[in-house]
Amino acid sequence: MKFHRLQDAGDLSGKTALMRVDFNTPMADGKVSDDTRLRAALASVAALSQQGAKTVLLSHLGRPKGKIRPDMSLKPVASAFSALLGRPVTFAENCGIGPKCAALIASRPDGDVILLENMRFLPGEETNDPDTAKALAKLGDIYVNDAFSAAHRAHASTEGIAHLLPAYAGLALQKELDALERALGSPKRPVMAVVGGAKVSSKITLLKNLVSKVDHLVIGGGMANTFLAAQGHPVGKSLCEHDLLALAREIEAAANAADCAVILPQDLVVAAEFKAHAAHRICGLDEVGAEEMILDAGPKTIAAISQVMGEVQTLIWNGPLGAFELAPFDAATVAAAQAAGRACQSGALIAVAGGGDTVAALNHAGVADQFSFVSTAGGAFLEWMEGKALPGIEALRGSTR
C-alpha cells in the first residue's frame, strides 16, 4: 500500500505540524479512564519534536454535532496526555481556528505540543466544509494523520485538510496500514478469516468481500445461526435473521465459486436461558430444541477451527464465535483465540484482529498481546475489511504539494 510517510517530510525544524489523532477516549468523573489511544500518539509527537517541529494536535471527543459542549471538552485529555508525554501540553481553549488560535500557536516555541479544542465543536467539521478545512490549514505547514480509527470519515480534519497541505501518515497509522496490508492486501497464503458477531445484516459487504480474498472463512456467533437455518437445520429460539436465508445461500455459493472453504459450527452449545452459567448442553446440528438457544460452538467445531488455523499462514479476525461475555459460552472464542496466539508466538502465523467486540474478546482470552496486530479502530477496520476506500487514507496517496 503506497502512501506518504512522516519520514518523507524532510527537515521540519521551525515548522508547525497539524497532526490528527484520535483522543476520543473513555471518560469517568471528568478524567480519562483508558489512555490507550493517547499512548498511540506518543511516537509521532516525539518524532516531530525531535525534528524541531511544533505539533498541533487535532481530535474529536463524542458527538457534539457542531455545538460547544463543556462535557465533551478535550481539556482533561490535554492533562492526561501531558502526564504521558512528561512535559506540558498547551490546551487551546475556546480560541477557535482563526487569528486568536494562530497567535497562540505562534507564541509557543519550536518542539512544543498544543492540543486544540474538540474538532466537532466546529459546525463545518463533520460536513467537510471547505472553508473549515482552509482555516485549519492556515494554522500549520504540514499535515500528519495518525488516526486510523477516524480515517473512514471524510471530515475537515481527516480528509479536507490533507488536500491543502503536504500530508503524511504518522508512525501509528503506518504501523496499522502495514499490518493490514500483510493481512489482506498481499498476505502469505493460505489465509483464514474469522467473522463472528450477532447479525449477518451488519456484515453482508464484509462477507461478500472476504469470500474472494481468503482461503478459509469461519462464520461464528449469532450470524452462524442464519447460515445453519439456510441449510435446513433447526435453530430453536436462537438469534437468527430468517429473512436473510437466501442471502446466506448466495454467500456460500459465492465462496464455493471462489474456492473459499466456509467453516460453520459442527456442534453446538445450547441453553434455554440467556444468562451466565445457565444450564446447557452440547448437541448436534439437528438436535436443537424448539425452546433452546444456540450460544456457542461445541468442541468438534473448536477442534476443526484449530486444525485449519495450524495450516494457514495469515489470519484476520473480526467478531466473537459465541456469547463470550457469558461463561461458559466463551469457550469457543477463548480456545480459538488462544490457538491463534500460540501460532503467532511460534512464528507460524501472522494474525491481525480488530473491532470493539474482537478486542474485548481477545483481552478476555488473554492473548491480545500475542497477536501480530490488534486494531482498536471499529468502523474503519470493518470498512477496510469490506474492501472500501477510506477517505483519510486515500488523501495521503496524492501529491505532497
N, C-alpha and C positions, 0 to 999 in steps of 0.2 A: 504494500500500500504506500503510494507516494504522497508525501505532504511535506510542507516546510517545517523544519525543526528549529527549536530555540538555538541550537548550536550553529545554525546557519546565519544567525543575525549579525555576526561580526562584532566590531568594537561598540560597546554600549555605554562607555563612560560619558557621563554628563547627560544621558538621555533618560526619558521617562517612559517606562513600560506600563501599559494598561493591561492588567492580567485578569482574565475571567476565571474565577474559582467557584466552587460550589460549597458555600458555607451555610447551606440550608440544613442546619444541624438540629437534632432534637434538643429541646429546652425544657428545663424543670426549675420552677421557682426563680425564673429570670436568669438562669445560668445554663451554660452548655452542659448537657448531660452525656454526650458522646462526641469526642473530638476527632473521630476517625477521618472525617473529610478535611478538618483543619490540618491534620498531620500530613495529608496527601499533598498539600501545597508547599510544605516547608522546603523541599529540594529546589523547586523552581525559584522561590523567593531568595534562597541562599545563593543560587547561581547568578541571578540578576544583581544582587547586592555586591557579590564578589567582582562583577564586571563594572561596578561603579554606576549602575542604573538605579534610578529612583523607581520604586514599584508602587503602582496604584492598583489596589485590589477591587474588583467589581464582583458582586454576588447578589443573590436574592435570598429571601427568607420568607417562607409561607406564600400565601396568595392574597396580598393586599389589594390587588386589582386596580393599581394606579392611584390608590389613596394612601395618605400618610397614616400608618397605624403604629402608635408607640409600642404596642405589644409585639410588633414584628420588626423592631429596630435591630440593627446589627451591632449596636454599641456594646452589648455584653460579649458578643463574638470577638470584637476587637481586643477586649481584655483577655479573653481566653487564648487568642492567637498570640498575643504579646507574651503571655506566660510560656507558651510552647517555643516561641522564637528566641526567648531570652533577652529581648530588648523591646523598647517602646514601639507601639504601633499607633500612629496618629489616626484618630477617627474623624472623618469629615462630616460633622453633624450639621444637618439642615443647611448645607451650603449648595444644594442642587448640583447642576453640572454647567453652570455659567461662569462669569468672571470671578465671583467670590470663591468658587471651587478651584479655579485655575490659580488664583492668588495664593490660596492655602498650599497647593501642591508646589508652586514656585518657591514658597518660603522654606520648604524643607530641604535639607542637604542631600547630596548625592548618596545613594545607598540606603536612604530611608524607606520606610514602608508606610503607606497610607491606605486605609480602608474607607471606601465611600459608603454612604448610607444605602440601604436596600434599593437595588435597581428597580424593583417592581413598585416602588413608590412613584416612579415616573410613568405618567399616562401613556407615553409612547414606547415603553419597553416591550411589552408583550405583543404590540401590533407591528413591531419592527419599523417604527416611524422613521423615515429618512432624516428628518431634522434632529431627532433624538440621537441617532447614530452619529450624525455630523457633530453635534455638540459634545458627545463623548470623545470622538476622535481628536477634537481640538485640545484635549487635556494631555495628550501623550504623543510620543514619536513612533512607537511600535505597539503592536497588539499581540498578546500571548494568550492562547486559550489553554487552560489546564483543567477544564471541567467537562469530562466526557458525559457525565450524568445529565448535563444540560445541553449537550450537542445536538439533540434531536429537535430542539426548539429554534425556530428562526426568529429570534428576538434581537432587539437593537444591540445588546451587549454580547450576544453569542454569535450572530451572523452579520448583521448590518455593518458594524464597525470593522469587521475583518476585510471588507471590500474598500475601506478608506485609508488603511494604514498597512505598512508591511506586517504580515500576520504569520505567526508561528505557533506550533504546538509546544506546550510546556512539557516538562520531564514526566509528570504523572500521566498526562494524556498520551505521550509517546509510548510509555510502558503499556498502557491499556490497548492502544491500537496495534502495537506489535504483537501482543498476546492474542488478540482477536484474529489477526492475520494468520498466526500459526495454527489457530483452532479451526478456521473455516475458509480463510482466503486461499492459502496454499499449504494445507495440512499434510502431515505424514499420514499415509493411509495404511490400514483401514481406519475409518473414522466412525465413531459411535456418538449418537446424541441421546440424551435422556431428557424427555419432556414430560413434566407432570403438572399437577395443578387441578383446579376444580372443573373448569369448563373448556370444552373444545371450541366454543364460540369465541373465546378470548385469544385463541392461538391458531385460528384457521390459516392465516397467512404464514405463520411460522412453520406449521406442519407441511404446508404445500411447498415452501422453500426448501426445507430440510430434506425431503424425500429425494430431491435431485442433487443433493450435496453430500450426503453421508451414506455409509455402507450399512449401518445398523441403526434403527430408530426404536428406542424404548419408549413406550407410552404408558404412563402410570397415573396414579391419583384418580380423582373423580372422572377425569376425561377418559380414562381407560374403560370406564363402565359404558360409555356411549359406544365405543368400538366393540365391546363384548356383546352389547344388545344388538348391534348391527349384524353380528354373526349368529344371532338367534339364541344367545344364552340368557337365562333369567337374571335379573338384577335386583329383584325384590323392591325395597323402598330406598335403594341407593340413589345418590345424586346421579342423574342421567338426563341428557338432552335428547329426548325421544324424537324431537322434530329434526334432528341432525343425523339420523341414522344413514340416510342416503349419502350425505357428505362424508361420513366416516368410511363408507364403502368406496367412494371416489378416491379418497386419500390413500386407502390401502391399494387400490388398483394402480394409482399413480406410482406408488412405491414399488410395486411388482414390476411395472414397466421400466422403472429406473434401476432395477436390480438392487433395491434397498430392502433389507430384511426388517420387517416390523416385528418387534418383540412386545407382546401383550402378556398380562398375567396368565400363568398356567394353573395356579391355585390361588385361593383367596382366604382372607381373614374376615369373618363376618360377625356382626353383633346386632342385637335388637335395639340397642340404645347407643346414642352418640355421646359418649362420655368416657372419661379416663377410667381404665380398669373395669369397663363393662364386661359382663360375661360374654365370651366369644368362642369361636371355633374355627378350625381350618377346614375348608371344603373344596370340592372340585368345581369347575366352571358351571356345571349344570345342577348344582346342589344348593343354590342359594334359595332360602325360604322366602315366601311372599312377605313376611314381616321383618326380614333381615336387611341389613345394610352392609355393603362392601366397604371396609375401612382400611384395608391394607392388602398387599400382595403376600402370598404364602412362601414357605421355604423352597419349594421347587422353582418358583419364579426367581427368588434371590440367587439360587444356585445357577440358573440359566444366565442371568444378567452378569454375575461374577465371572462365569466362564468366558463369555464374549468379551468382557472387559479385559481379560487376560490375553486376548488375541489381537486387540486393536492397539494402535499407536497414539490415537488422538481421541479425546473425549470432550464433549461440550454438554453442559448440564444446565437445565432451567426447570425448576419446579420439583416438589417432593413426590414420592411414589405412593404415599398414603397420608392418613390424618396424623402426621408426625407430631403435632402438638399434644396428642393424647396417647399416653402409654397404655397398652403395649403396641399401639398401631403405628409406632415409629420404626418398627423392626426392619422393614424392607429398605426404607430410606437410609437408616443408620448403617445397615450391613453393606449396601451398595456403595455408599459414600466412603466407608472405611476400606472397602476393596480398592476403590479408586485411589484413595490416599496412599495405600501401601504400594500400588503400582507406580505412583508418581515418585514416592520416596526411593524406589529401587531404580528409577531412571527409565522404566519401561513404557511410561505413559506421559503424554502432555495432556493435562486436564484443566479446562477453563470453565468457570461457572459464573452465573450472575442472576440477578433478580432478587427482590426482597425476601420472598419465602425461601429461596435457594440458599442465600447467605445464612438465614436463621437456621435452616435445616443442617447445613454443613457445620455451623458452630455447635449445634445441638449434638452432632455426631462426633465433635472434637477433631475434625480434620480440615477445617478451613485453611489452616496454615500449611497443610501438606499438599494442597492443590497447586498447580503451576501458577494459576492466577485466579483470583476471585474478584469479580467486579461488583462494586456497591451500587452501580447505576441500575436503575429499574427500567424505565421506559426506553432509554437509549440502548440498553443492552438488548432488550426484546426487539426493537426496531432493527438493530443491526443483524440479529439472528433471522429476522424476516427478510433480509436482503434489501432493505430500504436505504436510500442515501440519506445521511444525516447532515442537515444544513450547516451546522457548526464545523463539521469536518470538511465538507466539500469546499467551504470558503478558504480552507488552509491549503488547498491544492493550486490555487491561482497564482498570479504574479505577485511578487513581494514588492512591486512598485519601485 
